[in-house]
Amino acid sequence: MNNPFDTINARLSNIENLLLELKHSEKTIHNISPDDELLTIQDAATFLNLSVPTIYSLVSQSKIPVNKRGKRLYFSKIELIDWIKSGRRKTIDEISKEAESYLKSKKHK
């Protein structure tokens, strides 16, 4: 005879998987990546290791990606990561290689 706890455990596991699938499908329906997360201004400040007034300043200068609903500001975690990456400075070696590549392309024309 089957152990009733094994049966209950299997059924709970099945319910958990169904709930996770439902959560994933709802995010897909609303065009939100499963990896994306909406952050409040406090969450964004913590994530970026900046103060809340600094975030407000960046928003007012349109320097940071933000979504506004009413008086509330929301930040996409993926957009914030992309924003951080867009500020990356190239190394001297990368600049040198780009310059060489550019000069080579000009010589062939």
Helices and strands as residue ranges (DSSP letters): H 4-29, E 38-39, H 41-48, H 52-60, E 67-69, E 72-76, H 77-86, H 92-107
